[in-house]
């Protein structure tokens, strides 16, 4: 009887389930391309089978190995600073006593999250240009510094990518810490004030310990994204001058498959990334459960 009553809810799920199957599971059949010398005109069934050759070539090519290291470095830096900056900002925001000012600041820092990297990429290219860009004009006129190649030097490119990512996302990332702050029992602060604790000591001994479990959860769950360095951002900012330090797995797959037509190698790289990401996600959820007792199921 219960199943009969629940059928409308199952029916509501059906479109999403079909969408998931068609766009997430059916394309997984294309994994076989990573074991083939794939030719579009021959298709999956007609392309010659090469076994593990594409994977061997993946680790033999210097550019592909460099791309993997670039991905780890850029994604790792993003994970660290996307955890650290929202954590610190939440602490600072918690010290603002005027509610209207706090809400205004929150709204302003949330806004960049909703902007596309297509838009932000165009803006950054303009303002960071060495040829009349706003930032370099300021550095030259006010500080007397030579133009900085933010988008044409590999090391500066990594710095630009990480900083712009943090600027775009830190406001949105602060939400979980603001929620954790709201759950702190006000009586703890009242008792600390009675004992003569300053605001600084209240932050050290009450606020920070209360936020640490959430920081552990966010940090461990972020490990699953260590191979996701941000295709949209990199693709809209990078160029041939920074391939050595700025090229990541996703952009490498795009160039190799779409521009060069080497579909077998590109699929092998994508499969390698997916397998490693799956392993890291499992590990991160286990760590989150062990360290902070966080679990979904």
C-alpha angles and dihedrals in degrees: 000000000000091000090053091052092048097052094096089059092050089049090054089054093050097084091051091046092051090047090052093049095046098044103029109029105029092054088056087079085075089072088090088070088074088066095047141070086238120210115184092215091054096043128207094303095048103040116103118257115240101172114207095349094107091053092048090051089048092063095037096056111088093211094054093050090049090050091055091051091047090053093051093047098046095041091045092052090048092051093050097047095038086059100039100045097049089046093054093040091053089053091050093045090051090061094060107101099189107085096204091053092048092050092048092052091047091052093049095050093045094057100076090059090068095052119097120242087234088066097037092044091057091047093049093047089055100044095040096046116126088219103071099322115161095240095048092045088055092047091050099044101037104030102022092234123150116249111284115226096225094164102026102051119070098223094044089046092058090048091050093048094051095043094047091047092051091046091052098045109028094086092053091043089055091068095082092050092047088053090050090050090053089059095058111111108247090214088072090062091044091053091047091052091051089053090052099253115161123227089260093054091046088055093048098045103030114018101041096045089049091053097044096082090054090046089053091051094048092045096049094045089051089064088078089065096052090113094045103085095163118275095196093053097043094043092054095046109033132086139177092279093066101038091110094059104016107041113107134188095266095050090043090054090048093052095041096048105030103030102030099030095228095138097163095057093041092052090047090054091048092049091049090052093048094050093048091046092051091051091048092049091053091048092047093052091049090050092048089053094046097044103034105013089243118154138158098202 
